[in-house]
């Protein structure tokens, strides 16, 4: 499997995983601070969310280079990790606009000149 394809797949998986880990972390914070039942949820979900966020950011930086994203696209990818569930929205947006294509862009063939 080409590197670009592997990074795109990892980015898509990490985008969804990061969003679900946000949900788990928010639930853990609810139980810690509002319900007052303990810190276990935050202690479990916090490191998982942190690892997935770092992985997502690393994959986004790799795609910025591999896919030659404009700076604005890379910036939105990074900012989407800050807001809960925004990584899924960014992944969908980027996929719909062709920023997650793994097809290689080949140069157009030069036309043969007749009679030269």
ChimeraX attribute file (.defattr): number of C-alpha atoms within 10 A of each C-alpha:
attribute: neighborCount
match mode: 1-to-1
recipient: residues
	/A:1	5
	/A:2	7
	/A:3	10
	/A:4	18
	/A:5	14
	/A:6	11
	/A:7	19
	/A:8	22
	/A:9	15
	/A:10	15
	/A:11	23
	/A:12	21
	/A:13	15
	/A:14	24
	/A:15	30
	/A:16	19
	/A:17	20
	/A:18	27
	/A:19	23
	/A:20	18
	/A:21	23
	/A:22	24
	/A:23	16
	/A:24	19
	/A:25	23
	/A:26	17
	/A:27	14
	/A:28	23
	/A:29	21
	/A:30	17
	/A:31	17
	/A:32	16
	/A:33	11
	/A:34	10
	/A:35	10
	/A:36	10
	/A:37	12
	/A:38	15
	/A:39	14
	/A:40	13
	/A:41	18
	/A:42	20
	/A:43	13
	/A:44	13
	/A:45	20
	/A:46	18
	/A:47	13
	/A:48	17
	/A:49	21
	/A:50	15
	/A:51	14
	/A:52	22
	/A:53	23
	/A:54	14
	/A:55	17
	/A:56	25
	/A:57	21
	/A:58	15
	/A:59	21
	/A:60	27
	/A:61	17
	/A:62	17
	/A:63	20
	/A:64	18
	/A:65	12
	/A:66	14
	/A:67	18
	/A:68	12
	/A:69	16
	/A:70	11
	/A:71	10
	/A:72	9
	/A:73	16
	/A:74	19
	/A:75	14
	/A:76	15
	/A:77	25
	/A:78	19
	/A:79	14
	/A:80	20
	/A:81	22
	/A:82	12
	/A:83	11
	/A:84	16
	/A:85	19
	/A:86	19
	/A:87	27
	/A:88	21
	/A:89	15
	/A:90	20
	/A:91	20
	/A:92	15
	/A:93	13
	/A:94	16
	/A:95	14
	/A:96	11
	/A:97	9
	/A:98	11
	/A:99	19
	/A:100	22
	/A:101	15
	/A:102	17
	/A:103	9
	/A:104	8
	/A:105	7
	/A:106	6
	/A:107	6
	/A:108	6
	/A:109	6
	/A:110	6
	/A:111	6
	/A:112	7
	/A:113	6
	/A:114	5
	/A:115	4
	/A:116	4
